[in-house]
């Protein structure tokens, strides 16, 4: 099983979500650690593969978690958030920019060993 590493404030972001969202996202990330594709995960477009987004829909709202599997040493959780937009399914640009920034940081962490 590959270790799970939270980049920057991703762990704090997860812990701010309702318990049900934390449980669902945690279970999905566990599947990723086992080398499986979680049932609510899909490739995140614009990242060249190996970056996925978990999309959970609950009574409390829509929740997302972005993570990367293409790096060698771990599964890196990049960003966890509640999707606020009611129109469209696209991930907001501000969240995409944050994911891109944290992906660079994860690559540096992974390269350091």
C-alpha positions in Angstrom: 0.0 0.0 0.0 1.4 3.4 -1.0 1.5 6.1 1.7 -0.9 9.0 1.6 0.7 12.5 1.9 -1.3 15.7 2.3 0.2 18.7 0.5 0.0 22.1 2.2 -3.3 22.6 3.9 -5.1 19.6 2.2 -5.5 17.7 5.5 -7.0 20.8 7.2 -9.4 21.3 4.2 -10.5 17.7 4.6 -11.2 18.0 8.3 -13.4 21.1 7.7 -15.8 19.0 5.7 -18.9 17.3 7.3 -18.1 13.9 8.7 -20.0 12.0 5.9 -17.8 13.8 3.3 -14.7 13.0 5.2 -15.6 9.4 5.4 -16.5 9.1 1.7 -13.3 10.9 0.5 -11.2 8.9 3.0 -12.6 5.6 1.7 -12.0 6.7 -1.9 -8.4 7.6 -1.1 -7.9 4.3 0.6 -8.8 2.6 -2.7 -6.2 4.8 -4.5 -3.6 3.7 -2.0 -4.4 0.1 -2.9 -3.7 0.8 -6.5 -7.4 0.8 -7.6 -9.4 3.6 -9.2 -12.0 4.8 -6.7 -15.6 4.6 -8.0 -16.1 8.4 -7.7 -12.7 9.4 -9.2 -12.1 10.7 -12.7 -9.0 12.1 -14.4 -8.6 15.8 -13.9 -8.3 17.4 -17.3 -5.3 19.6 -18.1 -2.8 17.8 -15.9 -1.4 15.2 -18.3 -2.6 12.1 -16.6 -2.1 10.7 -13.1 -4.1 13.5 -11.4 -7.6 12.5 -10.4 -10.6 14.3 -8.8 -12.9 12.5 -6.4 -16.5 13.9 -6.8 -18.9 13.2 -3.9 -22.5 14.3 -3.8 -24.2 14.3 -0.4 -27.2 15.9 1.2 -24.8 18.6 2.6 -23.5 19.5 -0.9 -20.9 18.6 -3.5 -17.4 17.8 -2.3 -14.1 17.3 -4.2 -10.6 16.0 -3.6 -7.8 16.2 -6.0 -4.9 13.8 -5.8 -1.9 12.6 -7.8 -0.8 9.0 -8.3 1.8 9.4 -11.0 4.6 10.2 -8.5 6.9 7.5 -7.3 6.8 7.7 -3.5 3.2 8.3 -2.4 -0.3 9.3 -3.3 -0.4 13.0 -2.8 -3.6 14.7 -1.8 -3.5 18.2 -3.4 -6.7 19.9 -2.5 -10.0 19.2 -0.8 -13.0 21.5 -1.1 -16.8 21.9 -1.2 -17.9 22.9 -4.7 -20.0 26.0 -4.3 -21.1 26.6 -7.9 -24.6 25.5 -8.8 -24.1 25.8 -12.5 -21.9 23.5 -14.5 -19.7 20.6 -13.5 -16.4 22.2 -14.1 -14.0 22.7 -11.3 -13.6 26.4 -10.6 -10.4 28.1 -12.0 -9.3 29.2 -8.6 -9.3 25.6 -7.4 -7.5 24.4 -10.6 -4.8 27.0 -10.0 -4.4 25.9 -6.4 -4.2 22.2 -7.5 -1.6 23.1 -10.1 0.5 25.0 -7.5 0.3 22.1 -5.0 1.2 19.6 -7.7 4.5 21.4 -8.3 5.1 21.2 -4.5 4.2 17.5 -4.5 6.7 16.9 -7.3 9.4 18.7 -5.3 8.6 16.6 -2.2 8.6 13.4 -4.2 11.9 14.2 -5.9 13.5 14.9 -2.5 12.7 11.3 -1.6 
